[in-house]
Amino acid sequence: MTRADMSVVPEKAAHPSFSEALVVWTRIALLSFGGPAGQIAVMHRILVEEKRWVGEQRFLHALNFCMLLPGPEAQQLAIYIGWLLHRTLGGIVAGVLFVLPGAVAIMALSIVYALYGNVDLVSALFFGLKAAVLAIVLQAVMRIGRRALTNSLLAGIAALSFVGIFVFGLPFPLIIVLAAIMGFAGSRSGLPGFGPGGGHGAGGKTVVADAETALGEAMPDHARPNLAWSLRISVVFLALWIGPTIALLFLLKGGSVFIDIALFFSQMAVVTFGGAYAVLAYVAQEAVGGYGWLEPGEMLDGLGMAETTPGPLIMVTQFVGFMAAYRDPAGLSPLLAGTFGGLLTTWVTFAPCFLWIFLGAPYVERLRENRHIGAALNAITAAVVGVVLNLAIWFALHVLFAETIVYDNYGLALTLPVIDSVNLSAGILVAGTLLAVFRFRLGMGKVLVGAALAGVMLQYLGLT
């Protein structure tokens, strides 16, 4: 081998100090715009390519595990890597910092919305944001689809998932469980279409070997399975998660909106798989159609807030909890009730994420090469494509039409538009944002600002 043929082996990155990690996790939290796809890309760029704290394979293995869990996979990925780097405290800090900027921002915007949401200027801003949100959700369908649907079998799962939820109204958790079973069984039977490895690229082209990183290839001592530690950590975080709900059940025996919030979002934290976009279909269905906490347009307003602020997109649930309690304050002032309702929602939504990671990660670290789990993951991600497409169509119907009807005969559960109620101004805005996103490939920030300003202009011209 000549000197020209020899490649330079990069030095192994130094293990970061806790203070250095604190700065980096804060930076990631403030840059985590654009939903889970954007947040995962930011973490990959900083943690893998820039800092080389973890390698490509370990990063993807952690992401694969988080995709199998209920709840926001981007925050769970931050907890996982924070735990690998600096034990339990590192995971707690990484997970809390990841949601803190978004929680503060959404709370401030919820208060403004509740107090001034009917003011023309605020209404116009959110009218424009709805069009941008629709384009962003459609973009998410394209991104996930390109990564996940690598063969006809996975494309078929996505199609069945869409038909199941859009046409027949099947519960989202049932769709995810069926997809996982199909993937696992397909892998066990040797079907090549269910092989592991597709669909979870983090977006970077640079491949960083685990051996070149601060963590290296070996399993850290604290990451080895320890039954006693797992039991202790489970008890602590289970108490932190369900403790407030149990307290409310005892204190408010007559029932209240706070109990409804705590129970619903605790249930959501257990049964919602597949990332924020997929979860929102379930939340929107129950919060709008089940509990009547919001109107469909208000759900879109909340999603617009979450898209324009850092942190997990599922932080929109804090807006839902805020508005639910604001409108049913149970003897408190509306703002105080709304603030408590929003914080309670955030607590029961994100607290179980720490439990899932700390309980499962030590055992998952031993399953890096398990192809059957990888196949189940691929099938779940394919099903999520169909669910997200359902969400995009649901949003489109409520952005473009003032009225919809539900056709529920013969076992169907179709939501159809009332054609006469079409909003032409919304259609123009949607067309413009779709061109900006897909034709001119403008960044999310530019699209959101442009759509909001366009909404104000249409309001000024009297066209909304």
N, C-alpha and C positions, 0 to 999 in steps of 0.2 A: 504494500500500500504506500503510495507516495504521500509527501507532505500535503499536497493539494487535496488529496482524498480524505485526509483526517479532519474530523470535526472537533471543534472546541467544546468540551463538556462544561456547562455552566456550573459555577460554584453553588453549593447548597445555600439557600437563603437562611438568614439568622432568625431564630425564633423571636417574635415580637414581645416587647414588654407589655404589661397590662395597660400602662398609660398610653403607649403607642397604639394599642388596639382600640382604646377608648376614643382616640381622635379619629381613627379610621372608621369605626362604626358610626360615629356622629356624621362624618362626611357621607357615608353611604346612605344614612337616613335622610339627609337633606337633599340628596340627589335622586331619591327613589320615586321618580315620577313614572307615569305611563303604564300602570298596571303591572301584573306579575312578570310579563315578558320583559318589560323594561327594567324592572327591579333586579331580576335574576341576571340580566345582561350587565348591569352596573356592578353587582357583586362579583361576577366572573371577571370583568375587566380589572377591578381593583385587587381582589383577593388572589386570583390565579395569575393573571398576566403581569400586573404591575408589582404587587408585593411578593408574589410567589410564596404565600403562606400555605396554600394547599395546591395540589396538582389537579390536572384535568380529570383523571379517573376518580379520585376521591370526591371532587366537587360534584361530578355527575352521579356518583353513587349516593351521596347525601341527598341530592335533588330527587333522585328516583324514589327514595324512601319517603321524602316529604310529599311527593305527589300521591302516594298511597294513603296519606293521612287526611282526615277531615280538617278543614280550616285553610288559612292562607299559607300556601307552600313557601312563599318568599320569606315571610317572617320566620317560619319554622326552619328554613335553611340557614338563616342568620343565627338562630339559637343553636343549631347543630354545630356549625363551624365555630361559633364562639365557645361552645362547650369543648370541642376538640382542642382548641388553642389554650383556654384558661379555665378549664374545669367548670363546675356548676355556676360560679359567679360570672365567669365569662359568658356563658349562655344566657344568664338572666340579663346582664348588661346589654348584650347584643340584641336580644329580643325586645327589651323595653325601649331602647333607643330607636329601634326600627319603627315603632308605632308612635312614639311620643310627638314628633313634629306634626304628623297628620292628625293626631287626636286634638292637639291644641288648635290647629287651623280649622278643623271641621266644627269644633265647638264654637269658635268665634263666628264662623259663617252661619251656623245654625241659629245663633242668637240674632244675627242681622236678618236672616231670612224670616224668622218668626215675627220679628218686630216690623220689618219693612218689606216683606215679600210681596205685598200688593201694591207697592209704589211702582209707578210706571217704569222708572229707570232700572230697578232691580228685576222686575218681571221681564223687561226687554233683554237684559243681560243673560238671564237663564233661558229665555226663548232661543237665543243664539247658541248657547252652550249645548242645548239638547241636540241640535243638528251635528255639532262636532262630536258629541259622545257617540251618536249613531255611527259615524264614520270610523271612530276609533274602535268600537266593538266589531265592526265588519273587518277592520284591519286585523284584529285579534283572531278572528276566524281564519283568515288567510294565513297568518303566521303559524298558528297551532296546526292547521291543516297541512301545510308544507312539511312541517317537522314530523307529524304523527302518521299521516296516511301514506306510508311507504309501500304499500301493496294493496291488492284488491280485497283481501280479507279484512284489513283494518278499515279500508274505505267502506266496506259493507257494514261493519259495526257502527261507524259514524252515521251512515244512512238509517240504520235500524234505530239508533238512539234518537235521531231527529224525529222520525215518524212516531216513535213511542211517546215522546214528550209533547210534540206539537199537535199530532193528530188524535192520539188516544189519552193524553194527559197522565201518562204513567209517572209515578213518583221518581224523582231524581235518584234517591238512594238505591231504589230497586234497579234502575238502569245501570248504575255503577257496579253493583254487586254482580249482576248478570254478565257485564263485560269482563270483570275480573275473573269470573269462573270460566268464561269462554277462553280467555287468554291463557290461564293456568292449564286448563284441560287440553287446549290445543298444543301447548308446549310439551305436556306430558305424553301426548300421542305422537309427537314428532312432526307436526305440521310446520313446514319452513316459514310460512307467513307469520307465525307467532314467535319467531326468534327474538331474543333480546337485543337491545342496542339502538333502536331507532327512536327518534322523536324527542329528544331532550337536549339538543345542542344548546349551549348557552349563548351562542351568537359570536364568539370569538374564533379567529382562525389560528391563533397561536396555540400549539399544544405544549403544555408544560408538564413534564414527567413528574410523578410523585417524588421520585428520588432527589429532584432538584429543589424541593420546597422545604419550608421550615418544619413541617410535620414529617416529611419523609414518607417512606413506604410502610414502616412498622406501625403497629397499633400503640398509641400512648398507654402508659400503665393505667391511668385513671379511666380509660375507655374500655377496659376489659370488663366483661360481665361480672357483676357482684350482686348476688341476690339480696343480701342485707341492705346494701346501699339502695337498690331498686325499691325495696319495700319502704324504706324511710322516705325517700324522695317522693314516692307515690302518695303516701299518707299526707305529707306536707302540702303538695300541690293540689291534691284532691280536696283537702280542707279549704285551701285558699279559693279554689274555683267554686265549689258548691256551698261554702259557708254563708256568703251573703244571701243566697236564695233561701236556704233553710231559715235564716234569721227573719227574712221578710215573711215567710209562711207563718211563723209564730207571731210576729208583731202585727201583721195585717190579716187576721183570720177571716175577715169579711170579704177578702179579695180586693184587688186593685190593679191598676195598669202596671204598677211596678212588679207585681207577681207575674203578670202575663209576660212582661218584657224579660224578666229573669228566666222564666221557664222556656219561653220560645227560643231565645238566643242561646240558652244552654243546650237545648235540643239541637239547634242548628249547628252548634260547635261539634256535635257528635256525628251527625248524619250527612253533612255537606262535604262532598268530595269534589276534587277536580279544579280547584282554583276559584278566584274571585268571580270571573265572568259567569261561570257555571252556577255558583252559589246564588248570585243575584236573581236568577230566574226563580229559584225557590223562595227567596226572601220577598221578592216583589209579589209573587203569587199570594203569599200568606199575609204580608203587611197591608197590601192593597185590597185583595179580594176576601181574605179571611177575617182579619181583625178590623179592617177599615181605618187603620191609622193614617194612611196617606191616600191621595189621589194618584192615578198613574203618572200624570205630569209632574207631580211633586217627587215621585221616585226618580224620575229622570233629572230633576233639579239636583237632588242629592248626589246622584252619580256624577253630575257635572262638577260639583264641589270636590268629590273624591278624585276626579281626574286632574283637577287643577292644583292639588295640594300633594306634598310628599307623603309617602307611607303607603300601606296596603290599600288597594281599591275597596276591599271589604270594609274599610272604615266608614263607608256610607251607612253601615248599620247604626253607627252612633247618631247620625242624622235622623234615622228612622225612630230610634228610641227617644231622642230628644223631642221630636214632633208628637209622638204618641203621648208622652207624659205632659208636654206643654198644653195639649188640648184636653187632658183629663188630669188636672193637677192634684186631685184627691186632698183638697183642703190647703195645699201649699200655694205659694205664688206661682204663676205659670212659668216664669223664668227659672225659679229654683227647682220646680218639679222637672222641667225640661233638662236642666243641667244634670240633675241626679239620674234621670232616665237615660241620658246619653252616656254618662260615665258607667252606669250599671251595665248597659249594653256592651260597652267596650271591655269591661272587666270579664264578663261571662263569655265573650267571644274569643278573647285572646289568652286568658289564663290557662285554658286546657292545652294550648299549644306547647307550653313548657312541660306539662305532664307527659304528653305524647313523646316528645323528644327525649327527655331525661329517662323515661321508662324504657323506650324502645331502642334508642341509638346504640347503647353498648352491645346489644345482641345483633343489631343490623350491621354493625361494623364487621361482623364475622360472616356476612352473607354477600360479600361484594361480587362473587362470581355465580350466584344462584340464578340460573337462566329462567327457571319457572316464574320466579318473582318478577324478573324483568319482562317476561311475556305478559303477565297479568297487568303490569304497569303500562305497557304499550297498548293493550286493549282498553284500559281505562282512559288513557289519553285520547284514543280514537273516539270513544263514546263522548268525551267532553267536547270534541269538535261539533258533534251533532247538537249537544245541549247549548253550546254557545251560539250556534246558528239559530236555534230557537229563540234565544235571548235577543239576538239582533233583530229578528222579525217582530218579536213582541215590542221592542223599542220603536221600530219603524212604524208599526201600526198606530202607536200612541203619539208619535211625533207628527205623522202626516195626516191623521184623521182625528176629528174631535169626538167621534163616537165609534164604538165597536160593539159587536154582538157575539155571544158564545153559542155555537151550535153543538148541542149535547145529545143528539139522538143517535140511536143504533150503536151505542158504545163510543161514539166520537166525542172529542172535547176541543173543537176547533174555535179559535178566536178569529173572527172575520171583520173586515172594516165596513162601515156604512159609507158607501161611495160618495153620497151627496155631502158628507161632512169633511171632505178633503180640504186641507189648509195649503193653498198655493204658495204662500210666503214661506212656510216651512219646507215645502218641496224645493223651492229655489235655494234655500239655505243648505239643505241636505245635498243637493246636486253640487253646489259650490264646494262644500267641505269634502265630498267624495273626490272631486277633481284635485283639490289641494293635497289630499292624502295619497291618492293612488296614481295620479298623473304627474303632479309636480313634486311629490314626495317631500312636502314641507314638514318640518318638525312639529311635534305635538303642541308645544307652547305657542308657536305661530298660528296654528290652526285654531286653537282654543281662543286666543286673543282676537283673531280675525272674525271668528264666528260670533263672539260676544259683541264686538263693535258693529257687525252687520245687523245683529238683532236690535241694537239701539237705533241704528239708522232706519230700519224698517218701522220701528215704533214711532220715530220722529215723523216719518212720511205717512203714518196712519195705515200701514199695510199689514199689521199683525192682528 
